[in-house]
Amino acid sequence: GLENIAGTGYRSAIECLIKDYALHFELDDKEYLADPKFSFNNAIDRYIKDDDLLKGALHFIREVGNHYTHWSKETDIPLEVLKSYVEIILQIFKSKFMLK
């Protein structure tokens, strides 16, 4: 019964992951990343430029997660599908951190 909260939480967690990645790999400084005007959408486009598959998966999470924030959500994509994308993204970024 907590699908909306979970969907929003997964989206938010991946946004934090992208920004942590940028900080850890010294792509930008903490002040820049913390600016409220620097959105998840901006982060995806700025840090995941050269990987269209990863970029597409991240935008999927962003968009579907956003839909879960609304009382009358505008998606029929089940939470399990969103979770599957999140798991894939986590594995990709885990690999990047491990390789560094």
All heavy atoms as an XYZ file, in Angstrom:
826
protein
N       0.782     -1.199      0.000
C       0.000      0.000      0.000
C       0.831      1.275      0.000
O       0.282      2.350      0.103
N       2.135      1.159     -0.075
C       2.998      2.349     -0.044
C       3.729      2.548     -1.375
O       4.845      3.051     -1.407
C       4.014      2.211      1.102
C       3.405      2.121      2.491
C       4.479      1.862      3.527
C       2.648      3.387      2.838
N       3.090      2.173     -2.460
C       3.713      2.276     -3.781
C       4.183      3.686     -4.104
O       5.271      3.869     -4.640
C       2.742      1.818     -4.875
C       2.714      0.357     -5.084
C       1.938     -0.007     -6.343
O       1.426      0.885     -7.053
O       1.850     -1.210     -6.604
N       3.344      4.684     -3.827
C       3.718      6.054     -4.182
C       4.960      6.500     -3.441
O       5.854      7.119     -4.017
C       2.565      7.016     -3.931
C       1.447      6.826     -4.936
O       1.576      6.075     -5.886
N       0.343      7.482     -4.712
N       5.031      6.178     -2.159
C       6.206      6.558     -1.375
C       7.430      5.798     -1.872
O       8.511      6.373     -2.025
C       5.959      6.292      0.121
C       4.894      7.253      0.641
C       7.241      6.430      0.923
C       4.398      6.932      2.025
N       7.276      4.509     -2.149
C       8.397      3.702     -2.621
C       8.888      4.193     -3.978
O      10.098      4.342     -4.192
C       7.988      2.234     -2.694
N       7.972      4.456     -4.890
C       8.362      4.938     -6.220
C       9.116      6.241     -6.144
O      10.152      6.434     -6.808
N       8.653      7.147     -5.315
C       9.326      8.431     -5.122
C      10.689      8.224     -4.469
O      11.675      8.874     -4.839
C       8.452      9.348     -4.236
O       7.190      9.517     -4.877
C       9.082     10.696     -4.027
N      10.749      7.310     -3.502
C      12.002      7.036     -2.807
C      13.061      6.448     -3.719
O      14.236      6.825     -3.647
N      12.666      5.517     -4.587
C      13.630      4.951     -5.537
C      14.183      6.033     -6.458
O      15.379      6.098     -6.729
C      12.987      3.839     -6.367
C      12.822      2.544     -5.627
C      11.569      1.961     -5.495
C      13.913      1.895     -5.051
C      11.402      0.768     -4.816
C      13.757      0.703     -4.372
C      12.496      0.144     -4.258
O      12.339     -1.038     -3.587
N      13.310      6.886     -6.929
C      13.733      7.975     -7.809
C      14.734      8.884     -7.095
O      15.771      9.246     -7.620
C      12.505      8.770     -8.257
C      12.831      9.922     -9.186
C      12.092     11.175     -8.688
N      12.485     12.341     -9.416
C      13.490     13.134     -9.049
N      14.197     12.883     -7.977
N      13.801     14.189     -9.751
N      14.412      9.253     -5.874
C      15.270     10.137     -5.090
C      16.627      9.484     -4.796
O      17.674     10.144     -4.861
C      14.566     10.501     -3.789
O      15.332     11.399     -3.051
N      16.610      8.200     -4.491
C      17.858      7.487     -4.209
C      18.784      7.476     -5.417
O      20.006      7.662     -5.284
C      17.550      6.063     -3.760
N      18.233      7.296     -6.593
C      19.064      7.277     -7.804
C      19.595      8.676     -8.104
O      20.732      8.838     -8.547
C      18.292      6.672     -8.997
C      17.943      5.209     -8.705
C      19.092      6.801    -10.283
C      19.134      4.293     -8.437
N      18.805      9.703     -7.834
C      19.311     11.075     -7.992
C      20.523     11.292     -7.084
O      21.549     11.841     -7.513
C      18.231     12.099     -7.671
C      18.735     13.525     -7.793
C      17.671     14.582     -7.558
O      16.493     14.238     -7.336
O      18.033     15.774     -7.613
N      20.421     10.847     -5.844
C      21.554     10.978     -4.910
C      22.755     10.179     -5.401
O      23.905     10.648     -5.296
C      21.149     10.519     -3.519
S      19.973     11.617     -2.715
N      22.515      9.002     -5.940
C      23.597      8.178     -6.457
C      24.356      8.891     -7.574
O      25.594      8.898     -7.589
C      23.046      6.836     -6.961
C      24.051      5.904     -7.623
C      25.129      5.457     -6.642
C      23.324      4.705     -8.219
N      23.638      9.509     -8.502
C      24.276     10.217     -9.612
C      25.125     11.370     -9.072
O      26.262     11.585     -9.518
C      23.216     10.783    -10.591
C      22.438      9.654    -11.244
C      23.850     11.670    -11.652
C      23.210      8.857    -12.238
N      24.596     12.099     -8.129
C      25.331     13.242     -7.581
C      26.526     12.771     -6.744
O      27.588     13.391     -6.789
C      24.390     14.152     -6.805
C      23.415     14.856     -7.755
C      22.474     15.790     -7.055
C      21.562     16.495     -8.068
N      20.666     17.456     -7.419
N      26.377     11.665     -6.021
C      27.516     11.085     -5.297
C      28.597     10.630     -6.272
O      29.792     10.804     -6.023
C      27.075      9.897     -4.443
C      26.321     10.302     -3.193
O      26.337     11.505     -2.831
O      25.700      9.411     -2.575
N      28.178     10.047     -7.376
C      29.104      9.629     -8.427
C      29.888     10.833     -8.947
O      31.118     10.787     -9.064
C      28.303      8.957     -9.552
C      29.030      8.782    -10.850
C      29.940      7.747    -11.031
C      28.795      9.638    -11.923
C      30.603      7.578    -12.240
C      29.447      9.475    -13.129
C      30.347      8.440    -13.279
O      31.005      8.284    -14.478
N      29.190     11.913     -9.232
C      29.857     13.120     -9.750
C      30.852     13.673     -8.736
O      31.953     14.092     -9.103
C      28.818     14.182    -10.102
N      30.492     13.648     -7.474
C      31.385     14.144     -6.431
C      32.590     13.222     -6.272
O      33.737     13.683     -6.240
C      30.621     14.257     -5.110
C      31.366     14.893     -3.951
C      31.740     16.345     -4.270
C      30.512     14.841     -2.690
N      32.353     11.924     -6.218
C      33.415     10.944     -6.021
C      34.418     10.943     -7.175
O      35.619     10.780     -6.969
C      32.811      9.549     -5.844
C      33.784      8.502     -5.433
N      34.277      8.409     -4.158
C      34.366      7.498     -6.149
C      35.120      7.392     -4.095
N      35.182      6.825     -5.292
N      33.916     11.153     -8.388
C      34.783     11.169     -9.558
C      35.271     12.579     -9.890
O      35.841     12.796    -10.951
C      34.066     10.532    -10.751
C      34.060      9.035    -10.715
C      33.180      8.343     -9.903
C      34.956      8.303    -11.479
C      33.166      6.970     -9.845
C      34.963      6.925    -11.440
C      34.071      6.242    -10.623
N      34.992     13.517     -8.981
C      35.442     14.909     -9.080
C      35.004     15.575    -10.387
O      35.749     16.310    -11.025
C      36.951     14.996     -8.897
C      37.402     14.481     -7.544
C      38.905     14.453     -7.366
O      39.662     14.692     -8.331
O      39.329     14.162     -6.229
N      33.741     15.329    -10.757
C      33.179     15.942    -11.957
C      32.653     17.337    -11.659
O      32.540     18.160    -12.563
C      32.069     15.061    -12.522
C      32.485     13.619    -12.853
C      31.280     12.815    -13.311
C      33.597     13.598    -13.893
N      32.291     17.589    -10.406
C      31.861     18.900     -9.929
C      32.063     18.938     -8.422
O      32.264     17.892     -7.791
C      30.387     19.173    -10.267
C      30.209     19.756    -11.667
O      30.940     20.712    -12.004
O      29.353     19.250    -12.406
N      31.988     20.126     -7.849
C      32.161     20.234     -6.402
C      30.808     20.146     -5.686
O      29.748     20.217     -6.303
C      32.915     21.500     -6.006
C      32.197     22.781     -6.413
O      30.962     22.798     -6.488
O      32.902     23.781     -6.640
N      30.877     19.987     -4.373
C      29.682     19.766     -3.561
C      28.701     20.934     -3.646
O      27.489     20.733     -3.688
C      30.091     19.519     -2.111
C      28.962     19.078     -1.236
C      29.456     18.682      0.143
C      28.318     18.155      0.978
N      28.778     17.671      2.278
N      29.217     22.155     -3.679
C      28.345     23.331     -3.740
C      27.516     23.327     -5.025
O      26.326     23.635     -5.008
C      29.160     24.627     -3.636
C      29.788     24.849     -2.267
C      31.006     23.961     -1.995
O      31.731     23.586     -2.954
O      31.210     23.614     -0.823
N      28.151     22.987     -6.133
C      27.444     22.940     -7.406
C      26.354     21.872     -7.373
O      25.208     22.107     -7.773
C      28.429     22.652     -8.545
C      27.786     22.698     -9.909
C      27.619     23.908    -10.562
C      27.335     21.538    -10.528
C      27.008     23.956    -11.818
C      26.728     21.573    -11.764
C      26.574     22.787    -12.400
O      25.966     22.827    -13.632
N      26.713     20.693     -6.857
C      25.769     19.578     -6.808
C      24.607     19.835     -5.858
O      23.507     19.335     -6.061
C      26.504     18.303     -6.391
C      27.533     17.804     -7.402
C      28.455     16.789     -6.752
C      26.858     17.227     -8.614
N      24.857     20.614     -4.807
C      23.826     20.883     -3.802
C      22.865     22.002     -4.195
O      21.833     22.185     -3.546
C      24.493     21.230     -2.470
N      23.176     22.726     -5.249
C      22.312     23.830     -5.678
C      20.923     23.285     -6.012
O      20.787     22.372     -6.834
C      22.921     24.498     -6.915
C      22.159     25.722     -7.378
O      20.956     25.871     -7.065
O      22.770     26.542     -8.071
N      19.883     23.802     -5.378
C      18.512     23.308     -5.628
C      18.075     23.433     -7.091
O      17.177     22.720     -7.527
C      17.633     24.186     -4.735
C      18.543     24.821     -3.759
C      19.908     24.844     -4.372
N      18.716     24.318     -7.824
C      18.363     24.481     -9.244
C      18.969     23.373    -10.109
O      18.589     23.231    -11.267
C      18.836     25.842     -9.744
C      18.128     26.991     -9.074
C      18.690     28.304     -9.549
C      18.136     29.446     -8.715
N      18.862     30.683     -8.921
N      19.934     22.616     -9.551
C      20.585     21.544    -10.305
C      19.771     20.265    -10.139
O      19.880     19.549     -9.161
C      22.024     21.355     -9.822
C      22.811     20.408    -10.673
C      23.037     20.665    -12.013
C      23.317     19.252    -10.133
C      23.754     19.788    -12.801
C      24.039     18.358    -10.904
C      24.264     18.625    -12.245
N      18.922     20.010    -11.110
C      17.945     18.924    -11.025
C      18.536     17.566    -11.394
O      19.637     17.464    -11.940
C      16.777     19.230    -11.964
O      17.209     19.132    -13.310
N      17.760     16.546    -11.124
C      18.107     15.183    -11.521
C      18.271     15.120    -13.040
O      19.220     14.524    -13.549
C      17.004     14.246    -11.032
C      17.251     12.769    -11.218
C      18.498     12.252    -11.476
C      16.199     11.886    -11.093
C      18.703     10.890    -11.620
C      16.382     10.524    -11.227
C      17.628     10.028    -11.491
N      17.366     15.733    -13.758
C      17.437     15.783    -15.214
C      18.771     16.391    -15.665
O      19.441     15.850    -16.546
C      16.256     16.588    -15.758
C      16.133     16.497    -17.253
O      16.256     15.427    -17.826
N      15.872     17.623    -17.886
N      19.156     17.513    -15.049
C      20.429     18.151    -15.383
C      21.605     17.222    -15.100
O      22.552     17.149    -15.890
C      20.632     19.444    -14.581
C      19.599     20.504    -14.871
O      19.065     21.113    -13.951
N      19.273     20.742    -16.140
N      21.546     16.536    -13.968
C      22.637     15.640    -13.577
C      22.797     14.500    -14.582
O      23.923     14.171    -14.982
C      22.396     15.094    -12.180
N      21.696     13.918    -15.001
C      21.771     12.832    -15.987
C      22.432     13.339    -17.263
O      23.371     12.733    -17.782
C      20.369     12.268    -16.303
C      19.767     11.590    -15.079
C      20.430     11.296    -17.485
C      18.286     11.261    -15.214
N      21.949     14.451    -17.773
C      22.468     14.977    -19.033
C      23.924     15.443    -18.922
O      24.672     15.370    -19.885
C      21.586     16.115    -19.539
C      20.220     15.619    -20.002
O      20.083     14.406    -20.271
O      19.293     16.436    -20.083
N      24.324     15.888    -17.746
C      25.689     16.393    -17.562
C      26.707     15.272    -17.360
O      27.818     15.337    -17.882
C      25.715     17.346    -16.374
C      27.052     18.009    -16.132
C      26.930     19.033    -15.011
N      28.168     19.681    -14.718
C      28.542     20.872    -15.178
N      27.738     21.547    -15.986
N      29.692     21.391    -14.835
N      26.349     14.238    -16.612
C      27.330     13.225    -16.228
C      27.235     11.916    -17.000
O      28.158     11.110    -16.946
C      27.223     12.934    -14.728
C      27.344     14.176    -13.895
C      26.356     14.528    -12.988
C      28.427     15.038    -14.040
C      26.448     15.680    -12.234
C      28.522     16.202    -13.299
C      27.531     16.510    -12.401
O      27.624     17.666    -11.662
N      26.145     11.702    -17.687
C      25.976     10.446    -18.432
C      25.749     10.794    -19.907
O      24.732     10.465    -20.490
C      24.795      9.614    -17.860
C      24.832      9.532    -16.351
C      24.772      8.221    -18.467
C      26.039      8.834    -15.760
N      26.704     11.469    -20.484
C      26.563     11.963    -21.864
C      26.782     10.890    -22.917
O      26.132     10.893    -23.950
C      27.579     13.074    -22.140
C      27.485     14.258    -21.271
C      28.586     15.219    -21.644
C      29.144     15.806    -20.387
N      30.203     16.731    -20.571
N      27.724      9.999    -22.651
C      28.200      9.104    -23.701
C      27.605      7.701    -23.667
O      28.035      6.843    -24.407
C      29.730      8.994    -23.614
C      30.400     10.353    -23.752
O      29.884     11.197    -24.506
O      31.444     10.564    -23.104
N      26.641      7.461    -22.799
C      26.053      6.135    -22.687
C      24.535      6.260    -22.834
O      23.821      6.484    -21.858
C      26.437      5.521    -21.329
C      26.038      4.069    -21.208
O      25.082      3.639    -21.891
O      26.666      3.353    -20.403
N      24.067      6.116    -24.055
C      22.645      6.319    -24.336
C      21.739      5.318    -23.609
O      20.638      5.677    -23.177
C      22.374      6.260    -25.840
C      22.903      7.486    -26.565
O      23.065      8.540    -25.917
O      23.163      7.384    -27.781
N      22.179      4.070    -23.455
C      21.358      3.081    -22.750
C      21.210      3.445    -21.275
O      20.101      3.434    -20.737
C      21.967      1.685    -22.875
C      21.790      0.991    -24.214
C      22.558     -0.328    -24.229
C      20.324      0.741    -24.506
N      22.318      3.779    -20.636
C      22.276      4.168    -19.225
C      21.480      5.456    -19.055
O      20.645      5.569    -18.154
C      23.692      4.334    -18.678
C      23.839      4.778    -17.227
C      23.097      3.837    -16.279
C      25.312      4.873    -16.857
N      21.716      6.400    -19.929
C      20.994      7.671    -19.877
C      19.483      7.446    -20.016
O      18.684      8.014    -19.274
C      21.509      8.579    -20.993
C      21.063      9.998    -20.927
C      21.763     10.771    -22.042
C      21.466     12.218    -21.973
N      22.184     12.982    -23.007
N      19.091      6.588    -20.931
C      17.677      6.276    -21.125
C      17.063      5.615    -19.900
O      15.945      5.945    -19.498
N      17.806      4.699    -19.270
C      17.308      4.031    -18.067
C      17.159      5.023    -16.920
O      16.185      4.967    -16.164
C      18.250      2.893    -17.677
N      18.106      5.935    -16.790
C      18.028      6.947    -15.731
C      16.845      7.890    -15.949
O      16.136      8.238    -15.006
C      19.331      7.734    -15.640
C      20.503      6.948    -15.067
C      21.821      7.667    -15.363
C      20.332      6.727    -13.579
N      16.639      8.298    -17.186
C      15.482      9.161    -17.471
C      14.168      8.411    -17.224
O      13.195      9.001    -16.763
C      15.546      9.712    -18.893
C      16.437     10.900    -19.036
N      16.240     12.074    -18.342
C      17.552     11.092    -19.793
C      17.181     12.945    -18.663
N      17.983     12.368    -19.526
N      14.152      7.118    -17.501
C      12.968      6.304    -17.212
C      12.673      6.345    -15.714
O      11.536      6.587    -15.302
C      13.187      4.866    -17.685
C      12.068      3.937    -17.328
C      10.944      3.852    -18.134
C      12.139      3.156    -16.189
C       9.896      2.992    -17.806
C      11.099      2.290    -15.855
C       9.987      2.211    -16.665
N      13.683      6.111    -14.886
C      13.510      6.154    -13.433
C      13.041      7.538    -12.995
O      12.141      7.667    -12.159
C      14.814      5.762    -12.713
C      15.091      4.280    -12.918
C      14.747      6.107    -11.221
C      16.465      3.839    -12.458
N      13.632      8.573    -13.552
C      13.256      9.943    -13.192
C      11.790     10.208    -13.515
O      11.034     10.697    -12.679
C      14.158     10.943    -13.941
C      13.854     12.403    -13.642
C      14.690     13.331    -14.516
N      14.492     13.119    -15.937
C      13.445     13.552    -16.638
N      12.480     14.229    -16.062
N      13.356     13.313    -17.934
N      11.388      9.860    -14.716
C      10.018     10.145    -15.149
C       8.986      9.307    -14.389
O       7.979      9.835    -13.893
C       9.885      9.898    -16.645
C      10.629     10.915    -17.486
C      10.619     10.586    -18.969
O       9.743      9.807    -19.403
O      11.489     11.099    -19.685
N       9.222      8.012    -14.291
C       8.265      7.143    -13.612
C       8.226      7.483    -12.121
O       7.147      7.552    -11.517
C       8.596      5.654    -13.851
C       7.704      4.756    -13.003
C       8.445      5.315    -15.330
N       9.385      7.725    -11.520
C       9.432      8.119    -10.114
C       8.672      9.406     -9.866
O       7.985      9.554     -8.848
N       8.780     10.344    -10.794
C       8.021     11.593    -10.680
C       6.522     11.324    -10.692
O       5.758     11.956     -9.964
C       8.366     12.562    -11.807
C       9.688     13.246    -11.612
O      10.277     13.201    -10.540
N      10.182     13.874    -12.664
N       6.089     10.400    -11.521
C       4.656     10.069    -11.585
C       4.149      9.533    -10.256
O       2.996      9.759     -9.894
C       4.372      9.064    -12.697
C       4.548      9.619    -14.070
N       3.908     10.759    -14.517
C       5.304      9.195    -15.114
C       4.260     11.005    -15.769
N       5.106     10.068    -16.144
N       5.006      8.834     -9.531
C       4.590      8.273     -8.241
C       4.425      9.339     -7.166
O       3.884      9.065     -6.106
C       5.583      7.202     -7.775
C       5.296      5.844     -8.363
C       5.968      5.394     -9.497
C       4.346      5.010     -7.793
C       5.700      4.148    -10.042
C       4.072      3.759     -8.334
C       4.754      3.339     -9.459
O       4.476      2.107     -9.999
N       4.875     10.557     -7.421
C       4.724     11.619     -6.417
C       3.316     12.202     -6.406
O       2.964     12.917     -5.478
C       5.715     12.779     -6.650
O       5.422     13.415     -7.893
C       7.140     12.303     -6.628
N       2.529     11.911     -7.410
C       1.203     12.508     -7.532
C       0.114     11.585     -6.998
O       0.185     10.367     -7.147
C       0.921     12.853     -8.997
C       1.948     13.760     -9.583
N       2.082     15.073     -9.203
C       2.921     13.533    -10.498
C       3.074     15.618     -9.875
N       3.603     14.707    -10.659
N      -0.880     12.163     -6.407
C      -2.011     11.409     -5.886
C      -2.662     10.599     -7.007
O      -2.954      9.434     -6.860
C      -3.022     12.373     -5.245
C      -4.255     11.675     -4.780
C      -4.399     10.901     -3.658
C      -5.516     11.667     -5.430
N      -5.667     10.404     -3.568
C      -6.390     10.874     -4.659
C      -6.014     12.259     -6.592
C      -7.708     10.655     -4.996
C      -7.328     12.046     -6.925
C      -8.159     11.248     -6.140
N      -2.858     11.247     -8.136
C      -3.420     10.575     -9.304
C      -2.290     10.379    -10.302
O      -2.077     11.187    -11.191
C      -4.531     11.436     -9.910
O      -5.003     10.850    -11.102
N      -1.531      9.317    -10.089
C      -0.328      9.141    -10.916
C      -0.684      8.908    -12.377
O      -1.701      8.313    -12.702
C       0.565      8.057    -10.359
C       0.009      6.683    -10.363
C       1.025      5.731     -9.734
C       0.502      4.334     -9.828
N       0.432      3.618     -8.629
N       0.204      9.373    -13.212
C      -0.027      9.353    -14.651
C       0.716      8.203    -15.319
O       1.131      8.319    -16.458
C       0.439     10.680    -15.254
C      -0.262     11.881    -14.668
C       0.393     13.185    -15.066
O       1.375     13.173    -15.819
O      -0.089     14.226    -14.605
N       0.908      7.107    -14.592
C       1.610      5.975    -15.178
C       0.921      4.686    -14.778
O       0.306      4.601    -13.713
C       3.091      5.933    -14.737
O       3.749      4.882    -15.438
C       3.237      5.722    -13.248
N       0.996      3.705    -15.634
C       0.494      2.390    -15.285
C       1.655      1.407    -15.154
O       1.467      0.203    -15.105
C      -0.538      1.914    -16.304
C       0.007      1.855    -17.723
O       1.137      2.315    -17.957
O      -0.705      1.352    -18.609
N       2.872      1.949    -15.099
C       4.061      1.114    -14.955
C       4.138      0.652    -13.500
O       4.184      1.465    -12.583
C       5.323      1.881    -15.376
C       5.227      2.215    -16.864
C       6.578      1.080    -15.062
C       6.279      3.144    -17.380
N       4.138     -0.651    -13.280
C       4.144     -1.166    -11.912
C       5.464     -0.876    -11.193
O       6.517     -0.745    -11.810
C       3.945     -2.670    -12.074
C       3.820     -2.956    -13.512
C       4.061     -1.697    -14.270
N       5.379     -0.812     -9.889
C       6.551     -0.554     -9.065
C       7.639     -1.597     -9.314
O       8.831     -1.268     -9.294
C       6.151     -0.531     -7.589
C       7.245     -0.129     -6.607
C       7.743      1.277     -6.886
C       6.737     -0.251     -5.182
N       7.265     -2.827     -9.572
C       8.255     -3.889     -9.823
C       9.128     -3.573    -11.029
O      10.318     -3.898    -11.036
C       7.566     -5.244    -10.003
C       6.982     -5.790     -8.720
C       8.010     -5.941     -7.601
O       9.127     -6.430     -7.857
O       7.691     -5.553     -6.464
N       8.574     -2.953    -12.040
C       9.355     -2.570    -13.223
C      10.348     -1.471    -12.844
O      11.525     -1.535    -13.209
C       8.441     -2.128    -14.382
C       9.242     -1.565    -15.536
C       7.567     -3.285    -14.844
N       9.882     -0.475    -12.102
C      10.771      0.590    -11.642
C      11.903      0.005    -10.807
O      13.071      0.361    -10.988
C       9.982      1.626    -10.841
C      10.785      2.796    -10.277
C      11.394      3.633    -11.396
C       9.915      3.651     -9.378
N      11.572     -0.924     -9.907
C      12.582     -1.563     -9.071
C      13.614     -2.307     -9.913
O      14.799     -2.306     -9.594
C      11.924     -2.520     -8.084
C      11.243     -1.817     -6.933
C      10.450     -2.749     -6.051
C      11.279     -3.802     -5.387
N      10.495     -4.615     -4.428
N      13.186     -2.943    -10.986
C      14.117     -3.661    -11.871
C      15.122     -2.697    -12.497
O      16.317     -2.993    -12.567
C      13.359     -4.397    -12.978
O      12.556     -5.401    -12.428
N      14.648     -1.554    -12.934
C      15.542     -0.536    -13.490
C      16.520     -0.039    -12.427
O      17.699      0.150    -12.696
C      14.749      0.636    -14.057
C      14.317      0.438    -15.488
C      13.207     -0.341    -15.804
C      15.014      1.039    -16.530
C      12.809     -0.515    -17.111
C      14.617      0.863    -17.848
C      13.521      0.086    -18.132
O      13.131     -0.096    -19.437
N      16.015      0.168    -11.227
C      16.870      0.631    -10.131
C      17.977     -0.388     -9.871
O      19.148     -0.024     -9.712
C      16.047      0.908     -8.858
C      16.938      1.088     -7.643
C      15.165      2.131     -9.056
N      17.641     -1.670     -9.845
C      18.635     -2.710     -9.613
C      19.715     -2.711    -10.694
O      20.902     -2.867    -10.398
C      17.956     -4.071     -9.525
C      17.132     -4.242     -8.261
C      16.318     -5.520     -8.249
O      16.590     -6.438     -9.057
O      15.395     -5.601     -7.426
N      19.315     -2.529    -11.931
C      20.283     -2.471    -13.035
C      21.214     -1.272    -12.850
O      22.438     -1.394    -12.971
C      19.551     -2.395    -14.396
C      18.824     -3.711    -14.676
C      20.526     -2.047    -15.521
C      17.818     -3.633    -15.806
N      20.634     -0.116    -12.560
C      21.428      1.110    -12.368
C      22.415      0.929    -11.217
O      23.581      1.330    -11.304
C      20.499      2.318    -12.105
C      19.601      2.587    -13.309
C      21.289      3.552    -11.704
C      20.311      2.879    -14.598
N      21.953      0.336    -10.127
C      22.836      0.115     -8.981
C      24.024     -0.756     -9.354
O      25.161     -0.476     -8.944
C      22.066     -0.513     -7.818
C      21.072      0.400     -7.121
C      20.303     -0.384     -6.053
C      21.751      1.605     -6.506
N      23.793     -1.786    -10.130
C      24.893     -2.654    -10.550
C      25.898     -1.911    -11.432
O      27.102     -2.079    -11.284
C      24.355     -3.889    -11.278
C      23.644     -4.861    -10.374
C      24.531     -5.351     -9.247
O      25.698     -5.666     -9.429
N      23.968     -5.398     -8.054
N      25.404     -1.085    -12.330
C      26.290     -0.324    -13.211
C      27.167      0.620    -12.394
O      28.385      0.670    -12.565
C      25.479      0.451    -14.270
C      24.852     -0.536    -15.250
C      26.354      1.486    -14.988
C      23.816      0.068    -16.178
N      26.553      1.355    -11.472
C      27.324      2.312    -10.683
C      28.221      1.620     -9.665
O      29.322      2.095     -9.385
C      26.419      3.368    -10.042
C      26.063      4.440    -11.009
C      24.904      4.356    -11.760
C      26.911      5.513    -11.217
C      24.595      5.330    -12.692
C      26.607      6.497    -12.146
C      25.441      6.402    -12.882
N      27.783      0.493     -9.146
C      28.641     -0.282     -8.244
C      29.911     -0.678     -8.985
O      31.021     -0.574     -8.447
C      27.898     -1.518     -7.740
C      28.694     -2.354     -6.775
C      27.880     -3.542     -6.280
C      28.697     -4.392     -5.330
N      27.946     -5.584     -4.889
N      29.776     -1.109    -10.234
C      30.933     -1.468    -11.046
C      31.853     -0.277    -11.271
O      33.078     -0.393    -11.172
C      30.486     -2.026    -12.396
O      29.742     -3.202    -12.223
N      31.287      0.874    -11.559
C      32.091      2.073    -11.776
C      32.900      2.430    -10.522
O      34.079      2.739    -10.602
C      31.204      3.259    -12.170
C      30.618      3.164    -13.574
C      29.709      4.349    -13.849
C      29.089      4.268    -15.212
N      29.995      4.615    -16.297
N      32.243      2.380     -9.352
C      32.943      2.687     -8.105
C      34.021      1.650     -7.814
O      35.114      1.995     -7.373
C      31.948      2.773     -6.935
C      31.179      4.055     -6.879
C      29.838      4.094     -7.226
C      31.795      5.234     -6.483
C      29.131      5.287     -7.166
C      31.088      6.440     -6.424
C      29.751      6.461     -6.764
N      33.740      0.391     -8.073
C      34.718     -0.667     -7.814
C      35.928     -0.542     -8.735
O      37.059     -0.739     -8.305
C      34.080     -2.035     -7.959
C      33.085     -2.368     -6.862
S      32.182     -3.906     -7.138
C      33.498     -5.092     -6.885
N      35.704     -0.189     -9.978
C      36.801     -0.046    -10.933
C      37.687      1.142    -10.602
O      38.883      1.128    -10.890
C      36.261      0.062    -12.361
C      35.690     -1.230    -12.913
C      34.952     -0.966    -14.226
C      36.791     -2.259    -13.111
N      37.110      2.154     -9.993
C      37.922      3.321     -9.627
C      38.827      2.943     -8.475
O      39.931      3.307     -8.334
C      37.040      4.506     -9.239
C      37.877      5.743     -9.007
C      37.021      6.938     -8.766
C      37.876      8.175     -8.788
N      38.142      8.838     -7.603
